[in-house]
Each structure stands twice: as C-alpha cells, then as structure tokens.
Amino acid sequence: MEFPSFLTLDYAPVLPDIIEDKLGSASMNNERAISNEEEKKRKRNQISTGPSYRLQKRKEKIEEYADQINDNDETGFFVNFLLVVTAPDEETLAERVGQMEAIGRKEGVVIETADWFQLKALNTALPYGGRQVDYMRFFLASSVVALQPYYAQDIIDLGGYFMGINRTTKRLIFGNRKLLKNPHGIIIGHTGSGKSVIIKLTEILQTLIATDDDVLVLDPQNEFEEIIRALGGAYFDLTPKNGMNLNGFELTEEVFYADKKTKEKFVATQTAYAKSLVAATMNNILFTQEHATYVSRATSIMYEKIFAQKKLRKQPTLKMLREEIQAILSGEAGQDSHNREILQTIYNCLEEYTEGSCDMLAHPSTIRLDNRLVGFGLKNVPEDNWEAVMLTVMHYTSSRIEYNQAFQRAVHFVVDETQVICQKGTSAAQLNTAVTTYRKFGGICTMSMQNLTAALNDEKLTELFSNCDYKCFLDQGGVDANALREIQELSQTEFDALSTDQVGQGVMVWGKKVVLFDMRISKDNPLYSLISTNFHERAAQAEKAGQEPAEKPVYTEADRTEQIILQMADFAEISARDILSVLDVTQDEAEAQLAYLVEQGKLVESQTEERPRYKKVG
C-alpha cells in the first residue's frame, strides 16, 4: 500500500476435546434440522428424496472436519484478524479504509470497521499482549496457514555480506557464501546490467574491509584495473612489452629456508607447471614424454642452483630454464641427433617467451605478489600466447590458495567475462578444474558472463554453472528466461522478474532459496565513480567538469624499475646487490639508480661497514 498500515493476527489455541464436542454438537443440530425438514415435508404430503442441498453440504462439511481432526490429528485456533489504517484526517482515513475494503471484496473477504470500539481494537493490534477485542473466528490449523503473511524467503546469514534489498520483503540481504554447501557463484547479465558493480561491491570491497581473505581477479577486458590500483592492489596488465612481468617460477622466503621435504614438494609442483608451460608454447607440435623428461631435468637443475645460494638473491625464471635447456643441448645429451632435435625444439619454442614479444613470463615479477588484492589484465594478450599466459595465471592462483590454506585464509577468485576466457584454448577446462578443486582449499570462485543460453550450450560452462550454489540473473528475458526455467524451479513472479530492464535488479538463487533482489547504488554515492564502468557517464562527467577523459597512464621501463626498487626499500633496507638479484641490470646501473632516487628524496642512504644500504623515505 502507498500509506502506512499494519496487520495483527491474534491467535488462541483450542483444545482437541473442545473441538470434538463442538463438532459433535454441530452434527447433532444439523441432523435435527434434517429431521425437522423431512417432518414438514411429510405433513405437506411432499415426496422427500433427501435433505436439502444446504443441509446436505453442511453435513458433508462437518464430516470432513471430523475426518481431518481424527486422521491428521489437527488442532484448531480462534483467530482475530485486525488491520490498522492511519491517516492525518478523517477524510483521508475514510478513503484509505475504502481502498482496504475494496481489496478485501476482490479477494472474497468482508472487512468490517471497528465502530465504537476503535481504541480497544488498536490496543489489541499493538504488541502489548492484551486482548481487548474478543470477537474471534474458529479455524483448523490447515486453514490458519492461509492467513500467514510471511510467505517470502529471506537471506540473513551470520557474518554475511550486504547483497542488496529483498524486493519482496523489503529486508536487507546478508549472504555468507562460506555457509553454502558449494560457495562458488555465477553472475549472468547482459552488458550494462550491473554485473561488475555487484562483484566490486561484494567480492572486492566487502572482502577487503570485513575479512582477512585475499582477492584475485582474472580480467579479460581490463575493466578492474582502476579499482584495483585505487585500493592499493597489484595489477598485472599482461600486455607484451609493457614493462610488467609475472614469474610463475618465483620462490618464496618460506620455501627457500624450509626443510628438504618441503623443497622437494615445491620443485615437483613447479616441474609440473614447467612441463605444461612448455607444452603450451609448442603450437602445432606434439609434446611427448621425451620433451617432458628434458624439461623436468632442466627444472631440477635450475632449482638446485637457486637453493645453493646462501640468501635468496636470484629468482628462478623461464629465461633461466631456457638457459639450462641450452646447457643440456651443449652437453653430452646434445651429441645424439635425436636428443638434439628434441632439445632444439624446446629451446626454439621458448625463444618468443624469453627473448621475443611475449617475454612478460620470463623475468622476475615486477609487482609484489603478496598483496591481498591482485588482478591480471588479459585484454591485450595475443591469441597465440593466450594458453601459456592463462596457464601461468592459474598456476599462481593455485599456489596462492594452497599457501593460504596453511593460514586458514580464504581466497576469492573472480573471473570476469567468463565466456571470453572459455573460448580460448584449454581455459574452460582449467576454470572447471579450479571450480571443482578450489573449494577444498578455501577458494571461493565468482564468475560472470553475459547470457545463460550461451552457457548452457557449452558443456564446460554448463558444468561450471551446476557447481555454483550462488547465482545472480540480471536482464535475462526471452530465450534466456525459458532456458533457465528448464533447470531452475521458479514461480511466475520470479520468472517475470528475469526480464526487468532495471539495472542492478534481478533474481538471486542462494542454495535452495530464490529471492528478487535490488542492488542499485545512487550516482551520488562516493563509491559510484569508482565502481561504475559506464563510459558515457564518465565522459559526460569529465565534460561537465571541463576536462578531457583521463588517459590511461603509460608505464615506462624506468618507471617499472623505480617502482620495484621503492617497493623493496619500503619492506627492508636494500643494497645494489639486492637489486641485481631481482632486476636484469649491471652493478653500475643499480648504483646509479639508487643515487638518483636519493637525489630525488625518495630514498635515504645509511652507510654500513660492508656497503651502503638504502631505505624508503617516510
């Protein structure tokens, strides 16, 4: 209703013995009425073929009630149905009461006004616990259910994220995906329906604020770069030759100083990654066991040299692995023509990924990987290099989830535009493996895609869909709605809500619950400009402010080097030798860069007996 009102149902249980007595009395009275009716007919010399329709129906009804009570062990209640309507004046009150009476007539219910005892009726309706109006009607328990107004479902989980408003009950939705049987989720909606906003509000912002969990974002369109950088996260724009590198062979301090068993387990994992990576680089070439044997040998030798260091100064890289392949090729194994052909194939295939245009996987990582928020931008990854890059990203994700497991820390893995990723190489299989295995190690996957029909037509995407207990559907009318109805039970109201054109509104499936949700955010909200991806709105705002739309910053090699050095110096004091272990520079270049940063006031020098060391200012 458009005006304030509230409803009170006043119940009083009735003992079964009393119900049986009342039904017995009603039955006797009805039988007496039937006898009297037949007696009157005889006196009038009328032929009697049975009781009248009214008395016969009453008899059947009483017998039906008796059967319900005896067979179903039903109880009964006296019920008082009170509806309170308020208004600022009598004229408005009369109008509103008339509206209520009209609604009642439409539903076959007669609503009477509480004339002359309004105050008593109000006191009974208010939650005082006092019954000042005792006019009540009897109902069996099965009939009372029809008066229960709280038919809608709500999602209110302890420790849950705010996930919008329930459009049916008008209550806030708080969902804790860790309580679901399978915490993975999928968000489906056409472009501009609000998918990215939902992910940013829930999986990124609330995760960082309310928990200690980590967030990893797979971003095929580079739409999350701005918010990740604004929140202090690490973003890898994996565009070839842009100065950012991602090292899948990276070794942590914990593993470097760990026991022999831990090191062996780590090397085994990295060896499996190395074989998969080399296989991905060998386009249109069959990767055999012979290739795998030499890759395993080179990986083992590489890590032996790394573990032989007294301190972790030099990181293993793909470039170093290729050098080990070359060393084997130059050795005794390379003298045999067959072995030489195998090794030369591996060496040549790795050239593009170490010396060529796609060398972002060959050098030490340029951004600290221990950040709670990490994004991977895949927009500009070449088609031929996609599988190798995707493999490295998924390898890092798996390693991060396994590492966090020891600390009982969950990882939220967000995959935007899943349909784009699944169209390339073995990415769909990798994602499906992630969804089915990450749950065991504390991983919570969230995937977004544009339409349901495409998902259900793809076997791998259908498997991903079925493994999610949390689903959001935005703007999925027509064919998509019909496809959903075949696999998800929906009421007519929920089905109609699928075709809403309101941004941020849709249908949410939460385990076995289905609710209509509203997660719209006001454009005046300070967070709106951060989470919105609407290009035209941003351009209009920039024009209104008399500015050109901000261009994406260009990161040069010098910027990259400076950023890495400052990150290292912020963590601990560093020397030129420390820089040599991370960056591919000479001793003179490292010292010159440190001197330049001291001159710029970004580093401060502290002289020691051995060599000068540097710390970040502030």
N, C-alpha and C positions, 0 to 999 in steps of 0.2 A: 504494500500500500504506500501511497505518497504521503501519508500522515502517520504520526506516532500512534501505536496501538500495542496491546499485549494480551496474550491468551493464557488462561489458567484452567487446568483440568484438576478438579478436586475429586479424589478417589476415596472410597470407603469399602473395604473388603466385606463380603457377605459369607457367612459360614455355609458349608455344603448342606448341613441339615436344614437350615432355614430355606435354602433354595429348593430342596426336595419337597419340603412342606408347602411352599408357595405354589410349586408346580402341581402338587397333588390337589391343592385347593382349587387351582385354576382348572384342572382337568375335571374335577367333580362339578364345578359350576358350569362348565361347558356341557358336560353330559346331562346335567339337569335342564339346561337351556334346550338341548336337543330333544329331550323327553317332552318338555312343555310344548315345543313346536309341533311334535308329532301328535300330541293330545289335542291340540287346537285343530289340526287338520282332520282328525277323526270326527270331532264334534261337528265340523262343517261338511262332513261326508266327502272330504277330498282324498284322492288317492295319494298315499305317501310312498315315494321312491327312495327316500333317504333324507338326511339333514340338508338344510340349505347350504349354498356354496360358502357363505360367510362362516357358519359354524363348523363346516367340514374343514375349511382351511385353518381355522383356529385350532381344531383338534389335531390336525397334522403338524402344526407348528409346535404345539405343546409336546407332542410325542417326539418331535425332532430335538427339542431342547432336552428332554429327558434322556434320549439316546446319547447326546453329546456329553451330558454330565456323567452318565454311567459308563460309557465306553471310553471316553477320553479323560475321565477324572478331572473335568473342568471346574473351575471356581467362578464366582461372579463378583461384580463390583457395582456399587452405586456411584454414579458419575455426575458431577456438576460441571457444565461447560460454560465458562464465564469469559466474555470478550469485553475488554475495556477500551473505549474510544474517548479521546480527549480533544478539546478544541478551545480556541481563545474566546469564543462567544457562542450563544445558543443557536444562532442561525447556521453557523458553520458546523456545529455539533449535529444538528438535525440532518444536514446534508451528508455528513460522513456516516451517520447511523443508517441513512437511507442506502448509501453505497454498500454497506455491510449486509443489510437485509437483501439487497438485490443479488449479491454474490451467493448468499445462502439459498435463495429461491432457485438460482441456476443449478446449484448442487443438490437440490431436493431437501434442504434443511430449513426449518422455520426458526428464525431468530426473533426472540421476544425481548422487548426493552424492560429493564428492571424499574418499572414505575413505582413510585412511593417508597422504594427501599434501595435507592441507588447507593447510599453511603454504606449500608450493610453489604451490598454486593461488591463494592470496591474493597472493603476491608477483607472480605473473603478471597478476592482475587489477588490481593497483595500477599507477599510471602511472610505473613505473620504466624500462620499456623492456626488461625481462628476461623471456624466455620459459622458465620452469622446468617447465611442463606442455606437452608437445609432442603430446598426443593431439588431432589436428585432423581435420576432415572437409572433403572437396573440394566446392566449389560453382562453378558457372558464374557469370559476372558478373551475368547477368539474375536469378539466384536469390538472390544475396547481397543484392540491393536489398530483398528481403522482410524481411531482418533489421535494416535501417536504422531505428533508433528515432526519429530526428529528422524526423518527417513533418510536424510542425505549423509554421505560419508565425509569424514574429516581426516586430515593427515596432521597429527600433532605428536611428533616424536621427541622424546627427551634428548636434548643436545643437538637438535636438528637445525638445518639452515633455513632461513626465511626464503620461501619459494613462491611468494605471491599471495593472492587472496582467493579463497574458495568462492566462486561466483554464486554458488547455490546457498551456502550457509553464511556467507559474508565473514567467515572467520579467517584468520591468518593461517597459512600453510607452513608448517615446520617439519621438514623431512630430514631424517638421518639415514643416509644410504648405507651406513655401516651396519644398520639393523636389518637390512633386507637380506633375504636368502642369497641373492646374487646382486651385488651392489652396482654392477655395470649399468650404464644408461645410454639412451639414444634419443636425440632431439631431431625431429623431422619438420621442415618448414621451407617454403619457397624463399627466394631471395627477398630480403626486406621484411620478413615476418617476425624477426626478433630472436633468432637462434643465437647469434653472437652475444647479444645483450644478456640473455639468460645465462650463458656459460660464464661470461665475465662477472656477473653479479653473484653467482653461486659458486662455481668451481674455482674461480681465481680469487676474487676479493674476500669472500667469507672464509675460504680455506686459509688464506694468509692471516686474516685477522683473528679468527676464532680457534684455530688449531695450530699444531706444530707440524702438520703434514706438508709435503713438498708437492709442487705442481709442475708437470712437464706438458708442453703444448706442441703438437705437431700441426704446423700452419702452412698448408699448401698455397694459400693466397696472400701470405704476409699481412693479414689483417690484424694480428695481435701484437705486432711489433711495438706500436706506440704505447699500449697499456703496459706491456711487459717492461719496457725501458722506463716508463714513468714510475712504476712500482719498485724500481731498483733491481729488476731481474736481469738475467743474462739471455741475450737473444742472438742466435746464430743465423745470420742471413747467408745461407749456403749458396750464394751466387758465385760462380767461378771468378777467381782473381779479384775479389773484393776486399781481401786482406783479413778475412776471418777463417779460422781453421778449427776443425773438430777432429781430435785424435782418438780413435777407437781403441788404441793400444795403451792408453795412458795408465800409469801405475800410481797408486796412492801411497802415502807415507805408511799407512797401517799395514798394507801388504808388504811393502819393502822391508819393514822391520819385523815381520811376522815369522812364525816358525816354518819349518821346511814343508810340512803337510799343507799349510795354507798357501804357500807359494806354488806348490805343485798343482793344487786345485785351480789356482788363478791362471797358471800357464795353460792348463788343459782347456779352460774356458776360452782364453784368448786364441789358442790354436784352432779351436772350432770356428771362431769368428774369422780368423785369418783365411782358413780354407773357404769359407762361404764368401768372403770378400773377393778373393782371387777368382773364384768361380763366377762371381757376378761381373768381373772385369773382362772375362773371356767370352765376349759376344760371338755367337755362331761357332764356338769351339767347344768340343766335348771335354769337360773336366773329369779326368779319370783318377783312379787310385794312385797312379804314378805321380800325377800332379800334386795330389794331396800329401803324398809321402814327403816330397821335397819342401812343400810349404810348411809342413809340421816340423821338419828338421831345421829349416831356417828360423822359424819362430822360436824354437827351443834354444838355438844358439844365441839369438838376439836377447832373450831374457836372461840367459846365463851371464852375458856381458853386463847387462843392466844391474843384476843382483850382485855382481862382483864389485860394484862401486862401494866405497865406504859411506858415502852420503848420496842421496838421490838428487844428483845434479843434472843428469841427462835422461830424458824420457825416451822410451821406445816409440818408433813411428813407422808408418808404412814405407817411408823413404829408407829407413834403416833396414827394414825387412827385404826390400829390393836389393840393397847392397849385400845382404847375406846370401841372397839367391845368386848374385853375380859372383860372390866368393866361391860358392859351391860349383858354379859353372866354370870358374877358372881353375878349380882343383882337379883332383883325380876323377871325380864322378863325371866331369865335363869332357873327359877324354873319349868316352864312348859316344858314338854318333847318335844312338837312340836317346841316351840320357841327355845329351847336349841339346837335342831337339826339344825335349820336354822342358828343360830348364830355360832355354831361349824363349819358348812360348810364354812362360810365366813372366820372364823378365820384360819381354816386349809389351805384354798386355798391361803391366803395371806402369809403363812409361807415362801414359796420359794422366795417371793419377798421382804421379810423383814429380814429373818434370813438365807436364803439359798443362792444358787449360783447366783441368779438374783436379788441381793439386790441393784442394782445401782439406783433404783427408790425410795428407802426407806429413804435416808438420805439427808441432806441439799446439795444443788448444790455446786460442788467444783470449778466452774468457774463462773465468773460474767456474768449474763445473759443480762446485759445492754450494751454489746459490739455491735457495729454496724454490725460486721461480725461474725455469729455463724454457726458452722457446726455440723452435727450429723452423726457420723460414725456407720453404721448398719451392717458392714460386718460380725462380729462375734456374732451377736445376735442369740441365739438358736431358732430353729423353734417353739418350744412350747411357748416361751416368746415373739415372734415377735409382736403379736397383742397388748399386753399390752404396749410394748415399743413404737410402732408406734402410739398408741393412745395418749401416753404422749407427744410425739414429736409434733403431730398435735394439741394437746391442748395448748402446749406452743406457737406454731406458731399462732394459732387463737388469743390467749391472746395478743401476741406482736402486731399483726395487729390492734386489737381493741384499744390497748393502744396508738399506733402511730397515730390512726385516730384523736385523740384529738389535736395532734400537726401538723396535715396536712402533715404527713411524710409517704411516700410510703414504702412498704416492698417488696423486690424482693425475691420470694420464688423459689429456684432452686431445681429440683428433677432430679438427675442423674439416668440413667438406670431404667427408669420408668417401663419397662416390668418386671424387677426383683421384684419391690415392689408390683406390681399389682397381682402377682402370689400368694401372701401370705395373708390369712385371708380376712379381710374386708378392706384391704388397698386401693383397687381400688375404693371402694365406698367412702372412706374418702377423697381420692385425688379428685374424681369427685365433691364432696361437696365443697372442698376447691376452685376448679377452678370456680365453679358457684357462690360462695358467696364472695370470697376474693376481687373480682373486685369492689364491692360496698364499700369496706372499704379501698381502696388504695393498695390492694395486686396485684402484677404482677407475675404470675406463669410462669416458664420456665421449660419444661420437655424434657428430651432426651431419645431416645430409638433406638434400632438397626435396625429394619426393619419395613416397612409400612404394609406388609401383615399380620404380627402378630397383629399389632394394629387394623386393620380393621376386623380381625376375632374375636376380643374381644369386646363385646357390650359396656363395660365401657370405654375401650380405644378409641373406635370409638366416643363415646360421648365426651371424653376429646379432641379428635382431632377436632371435629366440633366446639368446643368452643374457638378455637385459631385463631386469625386474623394474627398472625405472624408464618410462617412455614419455616423451612430450610430443604432441602433434599440434602444429600450428598451420592454419590455412591449407587444409588437406581435403578440399571438397571434391565432388565429382567422382572420377575413376579411383582416385586415391582413397577416398572415404569408403567406397564399395569394397576395395581390396582389403582395407583394414577390418571391415565388418566381418569378413570371412574368417579372420584369425583371432579377433578380439571381440568378446561379448560387450555390446554397447546398448544402452537404452536409446529411444528415439531422440530424446533431448540431447544426449551426448553425441549421437550421430549427426544431428543438425548443427551442433556447435563446431564440428570439424570444418565447416565451410565459412566460418566467420571471417570477415575481412578486417577485423580489428587487430592491429599489430600488438603482439605480446599476449594475446588471448588464445586459449586452445584447450585441449583435453590432456590430462595427465593420468597415466597409469602407474600406480605405485603398488607393486606386488599384486594383490587381488583387488585393490581399491581403484576406483575410477572417479576422478573429480574434474570439474571445469575450473580452470584457473585463470587469473588475471595478473600478469607480471609487468604491466606497463609502468614506465617511470616518467615523471614530469620532465619536460625540457628545461625547466628552471632548476632542477636538481643539479648540484655541483658535479655529480658524477656523470651526468648525461654526456657532456662533451668528451669525456674520457672513454666511455664505453660504446658510443654510437659509431656506426660505420657508414652512415648516410653521407655520401659525397656531396650531394646537392645542398644539404643543410649546412655542411661545413663551409662550402663555397659561399653560400648566402651570408653566413655569419662573418666570414672574412671580408666580404664586400661591404657589409654593413659597418664593419669596424674600419673601413678604408684601407684594408690590407689585401695583399695577394695571398692566395692559399699557400701555406708553408710548404716549402720543398723538403724532400727527404734529405737529411744530412749525408754527405759523402765522406766515407772513412778512407783516408789515405794510408799508405804503409807507415808513414811517420806517426800518424795518429794511433795506429794499431800498436806500434812499438811503445809509444809513450803510455798508452792505456795499460799495457801489460806490466810495464815497469812500476807504474804507480800502484797498481793492484798488489804487486809483490811487496812493495815498500810499505804499504798500509798494513800488511799482515805481519811483517818482521823486518829487521834491518837486513839490507842486501849489499852485495858487493858486485863488482864487474864479473867475477867468476859465476855468480848465481845467474846472471843474465845469459851467459854463454850456454848454460845448461838448458835454457828454455828457448832462446831465440837463435836463429841462424845468422849470427854476426861475429865479427872478429873482436879480439881483445881491445884494439884501439877504438873501434866503433862503439863498443859498450861503454868504455870510459868517457868518450866524447859525449854520448847521450846522457850519462849521469851528470857530467859537468854542466851540460846545457840545462837540465832540469833544476840543478842547484841555482844556476844563474836566474832562472825564471821564478825562483821562490817556491817551487813545488816539492823539492827535496832538501833535507838538511844533512850535512856531512858530519860524521863522527869518526875521528881518527883513532885507530887501534894499533897495537904493536905489529900486527900482521899486515893489514891492508886497510884502506879507508872503507867505511860502511855508510850506508845511506838509509834514512827513514823519511817517510812521507810527512810533510808539514801538516800540523793540525791533527 
